[in-house]
Each structure stands twice: as structure tokens, then as C-alpha cells.
Amino acid sequence: MDEALFEESEPVQERISREAAEQRLKETEARLDTAKAELDALRQLAVPQHKQLKELRAEIKSLTAEMKHACIKYRNDYSRPVIQAQFAEGIREYVTTRCHGDTWLR
């Protein structure tokens, strides 16, 4: 491979007249002003979108909390009677085995 291709070289400096430099500066400043104006216009367009996005995120957060609440309530409403029934069955079993044997009286 040719090592000269990968060597860093000094930037080539172009010699231009003062008038040409001033003209380039004016053109560059004009492009900068145009770019700044476009940026401002885009920001103005983005403000309502940002507000709407913020509102939607708040709504999603609220709906998620509501959904979690509903899931927890359903789980509790389903589990409570089952747990009560299992507890009552355990008490009945305990009383039946302990009361009918000699161990209860000791």
C-alpha cells in the first residue's frame, strides 16, 4: 500500500483577495442568519407538539395507574374468598383432628 495516502497532510491554504474574503464572509453570515431563522421557525412548530406530547405522557401515566389499581382490586376480590375458605377449612381440619383424639385433652 502507498503510505503517502495515509499520512496526514497540512491543509492547503488558498490565497484570496481581501474583497473575495469579505464577500465569502458576507455569504457565510447570510447563510448563518438563514439557518438561525429556520431553526427558530422549527422551534416554533415544535412547541405545540412538545406540549401535546407532555399531555399524552401524563394521560398514559394516569391510565397505567388506573389499570394497575383495577388489576389489584380484581386480584384481591378473587383471592379474598378463596383464602377465607382455605383458612376455614384449615381450622375445621385442625379442630376435627385435635378434638377427636386424646391429644386435645392433655
Backbone as CSV, one residue per row, in Angstrom:
resi,resn,N_x,N_y,N_z,CA_x,CA_y,CA_z,C_x,C_y,C_z
1,MET,0.830,-1.183,0.000,0.000,0.000,0.000,0.873,1.245,0.000
2,ASP,0.315,2.268,-0.501,1.049,3.526,-0.577,0.903,4.268,0.741
3,GLU,1.995,4.421,1.486,1.995,5.079,2.785,1.629,6.553,2.677
4,ALA,1.862,7.155,1.549,1.591,8.579,1.373,0.092,8.879,1.458
5,LEU,-0.751,7.896,1.129,-2.199,8.103,1.189,-2.685,8.270,2.621
6,PHE,-2.010,7.626,3.575,-2.481,7.621,4.952,-1.799,8.662,5.829
7,GLU,-0.831,9.349,5.316,-0.145,10.375,6.096,-1.024,11.617,6.179
8,GLU,-0.992,12.242,7.351,-1.745,13.482,7.499,-0.998,14.588,6.770
9,SER,-1.755,15.382,6.085,-1.114,16.472,5.350,-1.623,17.797,5.884
10,GLU,-0.884,18.805,5.653,-1.241,20.155,6.059,-2.410,20.616,5.191
11,PRO,-3.376,21.331,5.776,-4.454,21.850,4.930,-3.880,22.850,3.916
12,VAL,-4.424,22.779,2.737,-3.969,23.670,1.678,-4.582,25.038,1.915
13,GLN,-3.751,26.036,1.986,-4.249,27.383,2.205,-4.334,28.099,0.866
14,GLU,-5.495,28.614,0.657,-5.762,29.307,-0.601,-5.542,30.797,-0.384
15,ARG,-4.925,31.408,-1.315,-4.696,32.854,-1.211,-5.806,33.542,-2.005
16,ILE,-6.539,34.411,-1.288,-7.609,35.154,-1.962,-7.459,36.635,-1.626
17,SER,-8.107,37.409,-2.399,-8.021,38.859,-2.180,-8.888,39.260,-0.997
18,ARG,-8.661,40.437,-0.504,-9.429,40.959,0.618,-10.907,41.065,0.245
19,GLU,-11.180,41.523,-0.970,-12.571,41.667,-1.414,-13.262,40.300,-1.476
20,ALA,-12.535,39.298,-1.957,-13.117,37.948,-2.042,-13.379,37.405,-0.633
21,ALA,-12.461,37.678,0.282,-12.642,37.224,1.665,-13.856,37.900,2.296
22,GLU,-13.992,39.185,2.078,-15.149,39.911,2.612,-16.447,39.384,2.008
23,GLN,-16.417,39.076,0.714,-17.599,38.525,0.051,-17.956,37.157,0.648
24,ARG,-16.971,36.309,0.856,-17.218,34.992,1.468,-17.778,35.163,2.879
25,LEU,-17.225,36.102,3.622,-17.707,36.351,4.974,-19.169,36.785,4.957
26,LYS,-19.528,37.685,4.052,-20.919,38.139,3.936,-21.837,36.973,3.571
27,GLU,-21.406,36.130,2.629,-22.219,34.972,2.223,-22.391,33.994,3.385
28,THR,-21.309,33.779,4.112,-21.372,32.861,5.253,-22.285,33.412,6.340
29,GLU,-22.181,34.706,6.619,-23.056,35.322,7.606,-24.513,35.252,7.171
30,ALA,-24.771,35.431,5.884,-26.136,35.347,5.365,-26.679,33.927,5.528
31,ARG,-25.848,32.920,5.213,-26.276,31.524,5.384,-26.528,31.223,6.859
32,LEU,-25.695,31.780,7.735,-25.878,31.594,9.173,-27.186,32.214,9.630
33,ASP,-27.471,33.427,9.172,-28.735,34.085,9.527,-29.936,33.274,9.038
34,THR,-29.833,32.759,7.823,-30.915,31.932,7.273,-31.103,30.672,8.110
35,ALA,-29.999,30.031,8.467,-30.074,28.811,9.276,-30.693,29.100,10.640
36,LYS,-30.318,30.231,11.251,-30.897,30.605,12.544,-32.396,30.865,12.424
37,ALA,-32.804,31.508,11.352,-34.227,31.780,11.140,-35.002,30.471,10.955
38,GLU,-34.423,29.535,10.205,-35.074,28.232,10.015,-35.176,27.485,11.338
39,LEU,-34.121,27.563,12.137,-34.132,26.911,13.446,-35.223,27.501,14.332
40,ASP,-35.345,28.820,14.348,-36.390,29.465,15.136,-37.780,29.046,14.666
41,ALA,-37.958,28.968,13.351,-39.250,28.551,12.799,-39.570,27.115,13.208
42,LEU,-38.581,26.250,13.161,-38.791,24.856,13.560,-39.098,24.745,15.053
43,ARG,-38.435,25.560,15.849,-38.720,25.551,17.286,-40.151,26.003,17.560
44,GLN,-40.609,27.006,16.816,-41.984,27.483,16.987,-42.984,26.388,16.621
45,LEU,-42.654,25.594,15.617,-43.522,24.485,15.244,-43.491,23.370,16.288
46,ALA,-42.357,23.206,16.943,-42.193,22.112,17.891,-42.860,22.376,19.237
47,VAL,-43.057,23.640,19.605,-43.619,23.961,20.921,-44.987,23.308,21.127
48,PRO,-45.944,23.458,20.215,-47.237,22.800,20.442,-47.107,21.277,20.480
49,GLN,-46.223,20.743,19.655,-46.024,19.297,19.641,-45.475,18.830,20.985
50,HIS,-44.569,19.615,21.547,-43.981,19.263,22.838,-45.045,19.278,23.939
51,LYS,-45.913,20.282,23.902,-46.993,20.368,24.898,-47.934,19.175,24.771
52,GLN,-48.271,18.834,23.522,-49.165,17.705,23.293,-48.516,16.408,23.769
53,LEU,-47.241,16.253,23.508,-46.516,15.067,23.951,-46.517,14.965,25.471
54,LYS,-46.324,16.093,26.135,-46.329,16.129,27.593,-47.697,15.708,28.134
55,GLU,-48.768,16.221,27.511,-50.128,15.871,27.926,-50.399,14.385,27.716
56,LEU,-49.948,13.850,26.589,-50.158,12.434,26.305,-49.398,11.550,27.291
57,ARG,-48.199,11.959,27.642,-47.434,11.184,28.629,-48.151,11.185,29.980
58,ALA,-48.717,12.324,30.374,-49.458,12.407,31.635,-50.694,11.510,31.583
59,GLU,-51.376,11.494,30.447,-52.561,10.646,30.291,-52.186,9.167,30.361
60,ILE,-51.082,8.800,29.727,-50.611,7.409,29.769,-50.287,7.017,31.201
61,LYS,-49.644,7.911,31.929,-49.295,7.639,33.325,-50.559,7.427,34.160
62,SER,-51.560,8.276,33.934,-52.819,8.159,34.662,-53.535,6.852,34.331
63,LEU,-53.591,6.517,33.049,-54.259,5.280,32.632,-53.535,4.049,33.152
64,THR,-52.217,4.104,33.197,-51.443,2.986,33.721,-51.739,2.787,35.206
65,ALA,-51.805,3.884,35.948,-52.124,3.796,37.373,-53.531,3.238,37.570
66,GLU,-54.464,3.684,36.745,-55.837,3.195,36.821,-55.898,1.697,36.533
67,MET,-55.142,1.270,35.526,-55.114,-0.140,35.146,-54.524,-0.989,36.277
68,LYS,-53.434,-0.517,36.884,-52.828,-1.255,37.996,-53.801,-1.366,39.153
69,HIS,-54.500,-0.268,39.438,-55.484,-0.270,40.525,-56.571,-1.309,40.252
70,ALA,-57.067,-1.349,39.024,-58.123,-2.303,38.664,-57.609,-3.747,38.779
71,CYS,-56.383,-3.988,38.361,-55.810,-5.340,38.445,-55.657,-5.776,39.900
72,ILE,-55.185,-4.882,40.744,-55.017,-5.206,42.160,-56.369,-5.478,42.814
73,LYS,-57.362,-4.652,42.480,-58.698,-4.851,43.040,-59.270,-6.197,42.591
74,TYR,-59.118,-6.539,41.323,-59.622,-7.823,40.823,-58.928,-8.974,41.544
75,ARG,-57.591,-8.876,41.672,-56.838,-9.934,42.349,-57.321,-10.094,43.777
76,ASN,-57.495,-8.992,44.483,-57.937,-9.060,45.875,-59.361,-9.603,45.987
77,ASP,-60.250,-9.138,45.108,-61.635,-9.613,45.139,-61.710,-11.105,44.828
78,TYR,-60.824,-11.580,43.969,-60.803,-13.005,43.628,-60.164,-13.811,44.754
79,SER,-59.076,-13.322,45.314,-58.296,-14.083,46.294,-58.944,-14.122,47.673
80,ARG,-59.574,-13.052,48.092,-60.106,-12.953,49.454,-61.027,-14.128,49.799
81,PRO,-62.064,-14.432,49.002,-62.936,-15.552,49.374,-62.206,-16.897,49.347
82,VAL,-61.285,-17.054,48.419,-60.543,-18.307,48.333,-59.683,-18.484,49.582
83,ILE,-58.999,-17.443,49.986,-58.156,-17.517,51.184,-59.013,-17.748,52.425
84,GLN,-60.172,-17.080,52.509,-61.061,-17.284,53.654,-61.551,-18.726,53.712
85,ALA,-61.901,-19.277,52.548,-62.376,-20.661,52.506,-61.266,-21.622,52.914
86,GLN,-60.061,-21.395,52.432,-58.934,-22.259,52.785,-58.622,-22.152,54.274
87,PHE,-58.693,-20.954,54.818,-58.438,-20.757,56.242,-59.496,-21.500,57.072
88,ALA,-60.768,-21.353,56.700,-61.850,-22.028,57.423,-61.680,-23.543,57.345
89,GLU,-61.292,-24.047,56.178,-61.073,-25.490,56.018,-59.930,-25.943,56.917
90,GLY,-58.870,-25.128,57.020,-57.750,-25.476,57.897,-58.164,-25.502,59.352
91,ILE,-58.993,-24.562,59.760,-59.487,-24.537,61.151,-60.353,-25.761,61.418
92,ARG,-61.252,-26.088,60.477,-62.111,-27.266,60.644,-61.272,-28.542,60.746
93,GLU,-60.270,-28.639,59.905,-59.393,-29.824,59.919,-58.640,-29.904,61.242
94,TYR,-58.141,-28.772,61.706,-57.397,-28.744,62.966,-58.300,-29.172,64.126
95,VAL,-59.496,-28.604,64.176,-60.432,-28.914,65.259,-60.827,-30.379,65.193
96,THR,-61.075,-30.886,64.010,-61.502,-32.267,63.840,-60.411,-33.233,64.296
97,THR,-59.169,-32.996,63.904,-58.098,-33.925,64.263,-57.681,-33.769,65.714
98,ARG,-57.688,-32.601,66.255,-57.222,-32.377,67.619,-58.313,-32.682,68.649
99,CYS,-59.556,-32.418,68.326,-60.633,-32.603,69.306,-61.060,-34.054,69.423
100,HIS,-60.895,-34.853,68.409,-61.367,-36.223,68.432,-60.308,-37.178,68.926
101,GLY,-59.154,-36.696,69.183,-58.087,-37.559,69.682,-57.784,-37.238,71.122
102,ASP,-56.922,-38.029,71.723,-56.546,-37.843,73.129,-55.683,-36.599,73.308
103,THR,-55.058,-36.148,72.278,-54.109,-35.055,72.404,-54.762,-33.754,72.821
104,TRP,-56.050,-33.581,72.521,-56.722,-32.329,72.852,-56.890,-32.154,74.376
105,LEU,-57.103,-33.226,75.046,-57.375,-33.162,76.474,-56.102,-33.077,77.314
106,ARG,-55.006,-33.400,76.788,-53.770,-33.417,77.571,-53.219,-32.060,77.793
